[in-house]
Amino acid sequence: MKELREYLCYCGLYCKMCSLVNGMPQEAKHLYNTMKRDGWEFFGKYEYPEFEVFWKVLDSLQHKDDTCVLCQGGCGDPSCEIRKCAKEKKSGLCAYCDTFPCEKLESFAKDYPFILDNNRRIREIGIETWLLEQDKLVAEGVTNASLIQEQKK
């Protein structure tokens, strides 16, 4: 079981709100089990020539919440400028960087409009309390996608 702090991205995203960790594995497990119950692992290749590759991906996806290395382990864009910067400056987190908010983070906020508020909140209440808040939101069904949709309204 991962520690809450492992789910914290350098930029202030919370990995438990990502569909790769929260949502997709559960959906993949449901589809995998349904298809397995119906015998797809035996006849799928006759319906779809690419089935074996799909089957491996689906099997992998159902375990992604356990196997994902998360942001700090290198998940996501390998050329992420924010990750590179945080490692270089050894700030560990944009919220604690001397240049917060910087152009890189403000640019990223175009895709994740709540990211600046996340960092401000971390500065205000500290990482541990913020992580507990985020975990509570996850338990309530909040995801990055739902936060993006909410801010677009």
C-alpha positions in Angstrom: 0.0 0.0 0.0 1.4 3.4 -1.0 1.7 6.3 1.4 -0.4 9.3 0.7 2.6 11.5 0.0 3.6 9.2 -2.9 0.5 10.4 -4.7 1.6 14.0 -4.7 2.9 15.3 -8.0 5.6 17.9 -8.2 3.1 20.3 -9.8 0.5 19.9 -7.1 -1.8 17.3 -8.7 -2.9 14.3 -6.7 -2.4 11.0 -8.5 -5.3 9.3 -6.8 -7.5 11.7 -8.8 -6.1 10.4 -12.1 -8.1 7.9 -14.1 -5.0 5.8 -14.5 -5.1 5.1 -10.7 -8.7 5.8 -9.8 -11.4 4.6 -12.1 -9.7 2.9 -15.0 -8.4 -0.1 -13.0 -11.8 -0.8 -11.6 -13.5 -0.5 -15.0 -10.8 -2.7 -16.6 -11.2 -5.3 -13.9 -14.9 -5.4 -14.4 -14.5 -5.8 -18.2 -11.7 -8.3 -17.8 -13.8 -10.5 -15.4 -16.9 -10.2 -17.6 -15.0 -11.2 -20.7 -13.1 -14.0 -18.9 -16.4 -15.4 -17.6 -17.7 -15.5 -21.2 -14.5 -17.2 -22.4 -13.0 -14.4 -24.4 -9.4 -15.5 -23.6 -10.1 -18.6 -25.7 -12.0 -17.2 -28.7 -11.2 -13.5 -28.8 -8.3 -14.0 -31.2 -10.8 -15.5 -33.7 -12.9 -12.3 -33.6 -10.1 -9.8 -33.5 -6.5 -10.6 -34.7 -5.1 -8.0 -32.2 -7.0 -9.6 -29.2 -4.0 -11.0 -27.4 -2.4 -7.6 -27.2 -5.7 -6.0 -26.0 -6.0 -8.8 -23.4 -2.6 -8.1 -22.0 -3.3 -4.3 -21.9 -6.6 -4.9 -20.2 -5.0 -7.3 -17.7 -2.3 -4.7 -17.0 -4.9 -1.8 -16.6 -6.8 -3.7 -14.0 -3.7 -3.6 -11.7 -2.5 -0.1 -12.6 -3.5 1.3 -9.2 -1.0 -1.1 -7.7 1.7 -0.9 -10.3 1.7 2.7 -11.3 5.0 4.4 -10.3 3.1 7.8 -10.0 4.6 11.2 -10.9 7.6 11.0 -8.6 8.5 7.6 -10.0 8.3 8.9 -13.5 4.7 8.3 -14.7 3.4 10.6 -17.3 5.3 12.8 -19.8 9.0 11.8 -19.5 9.9 15.3 -20.7 7.8 17.1 -18.1 9.4 20.4 -17.5 7.8 20.9 -14.1 9.2 17.6 -12.8 12.7 18.4 -14.3 12.6 21.9 -12.6 11.5 20.6 -9.2 14.2 18.0 -9.2 16.8 20.5 -10.4 15.8 23.1 -7.7 15.3 20.4 -5.1 12.2 22.2 -4.0 10.2 19.0 -4.2 7.0 20.8 -5.0 6.0 23.9 -6.9 4.2 25.2 -3.9 7.5 25.7 -2.1 9.5 27.1 -5.0 10.8 30.6 -4.7 9.5 31.4 -8.2 5.9 30.1 -7.6 3.8 30.6 -9.6 6.1 30.4 -12.6 5.4 30.4 -16.4 5.7 26.5 -16.5 3.1 26.0 -13.9 0.8 28.8 -15.3 1.0 27.2 -18.7 0.1 23.8 -17.2 -2.8 25.4 -15.4 -4.4 25.9 -18.9 -5.1 22.1 -18.8 -5.5 21.8 -15.0 -7.1 25.1 -13.9 -7.2 24.1 -10.3 -3.4 23.5 -10.0 -2.5 27.0 -8.8 -5.2 26.8 -6.1 -3.8 23.4 -5.1 -0.4 24.9 -4.6 -1.7 27.9 -2.7 -3.7 25.5 -0.4 -0.6 23.4 0.2 1.3 26.6 1.2 -1.5 27.6 3.5 -2.2 24.3 5.4 0.8 22.1 4.7 1.3 19.0 2.7 0.0 16.4 5.2 -3.3 18.2 5.8 -3.7 18.9 2.1 -3.2 15.2 1.4 -5.9 14.3 3.8 -8.2 16.8 2.2 -7.5 15.3 -1.2 -8.0 11.7 0.0 -11.4 12.7 1.4 -12.3 14.3 -2.0 -11.3 11.0 -3.8 -13.5 9.1 -1.4 -16.3 11.4 -2.4 -15.7 10.6 -6.1 -13.8 13.7 -7.1 -11.3 13.2 -10.0 -9.1 15.5 -12.0 -11.6 15.3 -14.9 -14.5 16.3 -12.6 -12.5 19.2 -11.3 -11.7 20.4 -14.8 -15.3 20.1 -15.8 -16.4 22.0 -12.7 -14.0 24.9 -13.4 -15.2 25.1 -17.1 -18.8 25.9 -15.9 
